[in-house]
Amino acid sequence: MIVIVASRGGAPTDPAWLHNLRANPAVEVSVKRGPVRPMIARELPPEERDELWREIVAVQPGYADYQSMTTRTIPIVVLTAAA
């Protein structure tokens, strides 16, 4: 599982890549130039997002700063291996 945060540096709108994932959640991912893996993107609903958000901010406090810069709730997307 890979977690990605659609912060866009605290901008007022979601990043373009998030709109692309919403339209087509099938993605191919390579981490650190490793093999390309097919994955499925899923934007977390509010309850799941809020729980994971606390963990993310504990590890990367800068995301809390980004959230304070915008009125939108910063989305979190989870990538899991495609079947």
Backbone as a chain_set.jsonl record, in Angstrom:
{"seq": "MIVIVASRGGAPTDPAWLHNLRANPAVEVSVKRGPVRPMIARELPPEERDELWREIVAVQPGYADYQSMTTRTIPIVVLTAAA", "coords": {"N": [[0.85, -1.179, 0.0], [0.486, 2.209, -0.774], [0.511, 5.522, 0.306], [-0.731, 8.635, -0.638], [-0.746, 12.175, -0.508], [-2.868, 14.762, -1.293], [-2.004, 17.546, -1.212], [-1.09, 19.871, -2.497], [0.512, 21.921, -1.616], [-1.041, 23.432, 0.115], [-2.726, 24.906, -1.445], [-5.788, 26.437, -2.733], [-7.261, 24.718, -4.352], [-7.728, 21.319, -5.482], [-4.991, 19.223, -6.58], [-4.201, 18.709, -10.082], [-3.561, 16.076, -10.744], [-5.069, 14.575, -8.973], [-7.678, 14.818, -9.903], [-7.364, 13.376, -12.236], [-6.903, 10.799, -11.18], [-9.351, 10.352, -9.964], [-10.977, 10.168, -12.202], [-9.865, 7.987, -13.513], [-8.895, 5.412, -11.818], [-7.016, 3.385, -12.171], [-3.651, 2.818, -12.11], [-0.103, 2.941, -12.839], [2.777, 2.267, -11.029], [6.04, 3.098, -10.019], [8.506, 2.752, -7.685], [11.297, 4.404, -6.54], [12.702, 3.869, -8.928], [12.162, 1.231, -9.282], [10.513, -1.865, -10.27], [7.674, -1.482, -12.425], [4.445, -1.348, -11.185], [1.088, -2.388, -11.41], [-1.588, -0.601, -9.998], [-4.394, 0.375, -7.912], [-6.105, 3.332, -7.302], [-7.598, 4.852, -4.495], [-9.599, 7.241, -3.15], [-9.803, 8.317, 0.137], [-12.67, 8.079, 2.242], [-14.26, 10.476, 4.491], [-14.135, 9.479, 7.281], [-12.118, 7.469, 7.299], [-10.048, 8.955, 6.204], [-9.629, 10.99, 8.136], [-8.661, 9.548, 10.329], [-6.246, 8.45, 9.324], [-5.0, 10.824, 8.635], [-4.159, 11.969, 11.058], [-2.035, 10.281, 11.709], [-0.315, 10.75, 9.543], [0.32, 13.487, 9.871], [1.641, 13.334, 12.293], [4.022, 12.168, 11.533], [4.877, 13.75, 9.419], [4.806, 16.836, 9.995], [4.518, 19.151, 8.47], [2.365, 18.911, 6.772], [0.169, 19.63, 8.285], [0.517, 22.357, 8.387], [0.037, 22.965, 5.682], [-2.682, 22.288, 5.58], [-3.74, 24.239, 7.226], [-3.538, 26.416, 5.609], [-5.551, 26.406, 3.774], [-9.075, 26.197, 2.942], [-10.197, 23.898, 2.058], [-10.593, 20.39, 2.642], [-7.791, 18.481, 2.767], [-7.288, 15.918, 0.529], [-6.673, 12.366, 0.873], [-5.138, 9.678, -0.72], [-5.095, 6.234, -1.293], [-3.038, 3.791, -2.623], [-3.314, 0.597, -3.884], [-2.287, -2.753, -4.665], [-3.159, -3.889, -7.868], [-5.58, -6.316, -8.795]], "CA": [[0.0, 0.0, 0.0], [1.159, 3.501, -0.841], [-0.384, 6.621, 0.673], [-0.342, 9.918, -1.219], [-1.502, 13.292, 0.055], [-3.156, 15.748, -2.341], [-1.914, 18.826, -0.499], [-0.798, 20.98, -3.416], [1.14, 22.995, -0.861], [-2.035, 24.267, 0.787], [-3.477, 25.696, -2.433], [-7.239, 26.344, -2.527], [-7.884, 23.703, -5.206], [-7.046, 20.025, -5.54], [-4.039, 19.108, -7.699], [-4.753, 18.122, -11.309], [-3.396, 14.621, -10.76], [-6.15, 13.966, -8.207], [-8.817, 14.725, -10.825], [-7.062, 12.26, -13.134], [-7.129, 9.545, -10.443], [-10.8, 10.197, -9.786], [-11.531, 9.764, -13.494], [-9.332, 6.668, -13.859], [-8.088, 5.006, -10.671], [-6.004, 2.386, -12.52], [-2.375, 3.501, -12.304], [1.124, 2.161, -12.794], [3.645, 2.941, -10.072], [7.408, 2.627, -9.83], [9.101, 3.415, -6.527], [12.764, 4.44, -6.588], [13.134, 3.24, -10.184], [11.9, -0.201, -9.218], [9.601, -2.351, -11.307], [6.369, -0.836, -12.548], [3.391, -2.203, -10.636], [-0.269, -1.875, -11.582], [-2.24, -0.331, -8.72], [-5.691, 1.036, -7.952], [-6.177, 4.484, -6.402], [-8.882, 5.037, -3.802], [-9.643, 8.413, -2.276], [-10.401, 7.897, 1.397], [-13.833, 8.815, 2.743], [-13.901, 11.307, 5.648], [-13.77, 8.783, 8.514], [-10.809, 6.847, 7.099], [-9.093, 10.029, 5.961], [-9.318, 11.685, 9.377], [-7.829, 8.672, 11.152], [-4.915, 8.38, 8.731], [-4.435, 12.18, 8.66], [-3.444, 12.15, 12.332], [-0.765, 9.554, 11.605], [0.526, 11.446, 8.569], [0.804, 14.732, 10.48], [2.598, 12.964, 13.343], [5.289, 11.86, 10.885], [5.219, 14.885, 8.555], [4.014, 17.956, 10.525], [4.303, 20.185, 7.457], [1.027, 18.782, 6.181], [-0.757, 20.42, 9.116], [0.668, 23.735, 7.911], [-0.687, 23.067, 4.416], [-4.117, 22.265, 5.855], [-4.12, 25.531, 7.81], [-3.478, 27.439, 4.568], [-6.662, 26.255, 2.839], [-10.356, 25.835, 3.542], [-10.59, 22.555, 1.617], [-9.992, 19.275, 3.36], [-6.798, 17.878, 1.882], [-7.593, 14.499, 0.314], [-5.667, 11.322, 0.964], [-5.393, 8.595, -1.649], [-4.361, 5.007, -1.014], [-2.798, 2.954, -3.794], [-3.147, -0.812, -3.54], [-1.975, -3.597, -5.807], [-4.297, -4.297, -8.7], [-5.784, -7.776, -8.777]], "C": [[0.892, 1.237, 0.0], [0.123, 4.569, -0.528], [0.148, 7.894, 0.036], [-1.301, 10.998, -0.726], [-1.649, 14.368, -1.023], [-3.135, 17.164, -1.765], [-1.805, 20.035, -1.426], [-0.276, 22.197, -2.658], [0.177, 23.923, -0.162], [-2.832, 25.159, -0.148], [-4.98, 25.495, -2.238], [-7.945, 25.283, -3.37], [-7.062, 22.417, -5.19], [-6.063, 20.004, -6.705], [-4.674, 18.389, -8.888], [-4.65, 16.605, -11.29], [-4.506, 13.916, -9.984], [-7.398, 13.816, -9.083], [-8.612, 13.57, -11.806], [-7.315, 10.921, -12.45], [-8.615, 9.295, -10.198], [-11.45, 9.689, -11.075], [-11.095, 8.355, -13.88], [-8.394, 6.204, -12.747], [-7.049, 3.919, -10.966], [-4.704, 3.113, -12.866], [-1.237, 2.49, -12.367], [2.12, 2.942, -11.969], [5.014, 2.274, -10.051], [8.001, 3.434, -8.683], [10.616, 3.279, -6.608], [13.319, 3.65, -7.771], [13.004, 1.724, -10.168], [10.951, -0.617, -10.319], [8.269, -1.597, -11.282], [5.311, -1.827, -12.075], [2.03, -1.585, -10.93], [-0.936, -1.738, -10.213], [-3.585, 0.347, -8.961], [-5.695, 2.141, -6.897], [-7.567, 4.567, -5.794], [-8.763, 6.242, -2.886], [-10.387, 8.019, -1.004], [-11.624, 8.732, 1.755], [-13.459, 9.519, 4.051], [-13.443, 10.54, 6.894], [-12.381, 8.158, 8.407], [-9.732, 7.914, 6.935], [-8.67, 10.682, 7.27], [-8.417, 10.85, 10.283], [-6.392, 8.618, 10.628], [-4.232, 9.746, 8.754], [-3.633, 12.409, 9.936], [-2.079, 11.455, 12.293], [0.204, 10.264, 10.656], [1.139, 12.699, 9.192], [1.805, 14.44, 11.606], [3.989, 12.707, 12.756], [5.802, 13.043, 10.055], [4.395, 16.105, 8.965], [3.736, 19.067, 9.513], [2.94, 20.101, 6.803], [-0.021, 19.535, 6.996], [-0.685, 21.888, 8.712], [-0.091, 23.931, 6.605], [-2.192, 23.121, 4.663], [-4.577, 23.604, 6.409], [-4.144, 26.654, 6.776], [-4.681, 27.404, 3.627], [-7.95, 25.906, 3.577], [-10.813, 24.443, 3.103], [-9.956, 21.513, 2.535], [-9.049, 18.584, 2.394], [-7.079, 16.38, 1.75], [-6.375, 13.596, 0.501], [-6.098, 10.192, 0.041], [-4.523, 7.413, -1.266], [-4.25, 4.231, -2.319], [-2.573, 1.523, -3.326], [-2.91, -1.606, -4.815], [-3.242, -3.965, -6.557], [-4.389, -5.818, -8.689], [-5.299, -8.425, -10.029]], "O": [[1.912, 1.293, 0.687], [-1.0, 4.529, -1.031], [1.334, 8.202, 0.151], [-2.497, 10.765, -0.552], [-0.657, 14.823, -1.593], [-4.13, 17.885, -1.828], [-2.371, 21.093, -1.15], [-0.575, 23.34, -3.003], [0.515, 25.07, 0.13], [-3.534, 26.066, 0.3], [-5.402, 24.501, -1.648], [-9.112, 24.98, -3.123], [-5.861, 22.432, -4.919], [-6.272, 20.688, -7.707], [-5.572, 17.564, -8.719], [-5.552, 15.918, -11.768], [-4.85, 12.777, -10.301], [-8.093, 12.802, -9.01], [-9.562, 12.874, -12.164], [-7.875, 10.009, -13.058], [-9.072, 8.152, -10.225], [-12.369, 8.872, -11.031], [-11.858, 7.612, -14.499], [-7.218, 6.57, -12.74], [-6.271, 3.568, -10.079], [-4.661, 3.919, -13.795], [-1.399, 1.329, -11.992], [2.297, 4.143, -12.175], [5.128, 1.048, -10.064], [7.993, 4.664, -8.715], [11.147, 2.175, -6.73], [14.266, 2.875, -7.638], [13.654, 1.024, -10.944], [10.621, 0.177, -11.2], [7.815, -1.14, -10.233], [5.281, -2.982, -12.5], [1.836, -0.388, -10.723], [-0.859, -2.64, -9.379], [-3.875, 0.825, -10.057], [-5.333, 1.911, -5.744], [-8.575, 4.38, -6.474], [-7.942, 6.267, -1.969], [-11.477, 7.451, -1.069], [-11.616, 9.952, 1.59], [-12.44, 9.186, 4.656], [-12.447, 10.924, 7.507], [-11.563, 8.298, 9.316], [-8.632, 7.781, 7.47], [-7.48, 10.904, 7.494], [-7.516, 11.383, 10.93], [-5.439, 8.726, 11.4], [-3.01, 9.82, 8.88], [-2.544, 12.982, 9.893], [-1.089, 11.992, 12.79], [1.398, 10.365, 10.939], [2.338, 12.941, 9.056], [2.719, 15.231, 11.837], [5.003, 12.99, 13.394], [7.004, 13.3, 9.997], [3.373, 16.383, 8.336], [2.8, 19.844, 9.697], [2.412, 21.108, 6.331], [-1.001, 20.025, 6.436], [-1.701, 22.583, 8.696], [-0.781, 24.935, 6.43], [-2.899, 23.906, 4.031], [-5.679, 24.059, 6.102], [-4.702, 27.722, 7.029], [-4.819, 28.279, 2.772], [-7.92, 25.386, 4.693], [-11.717, 23.87, 3.711], [-8.902, 21.749, 3.126], [-9.463, 18.15, 1.319], [-7.103, 15.659, 2.748], [-5.228, 14.003, 0.316], [-7.264, 9.798, 0.02], [-3.345, 7.578, -0.951], [-5.238, 4.038, -3.028], [-1.731, 1.274, -2.464], [-3.288, -1.179, -5.906], [-4.262, -4.308, -5.958], [-3.377, -6.51, -8.584], [-5.397, -9.644, -10.171]]}, "num_chains": 1, "name": "protein.A"}
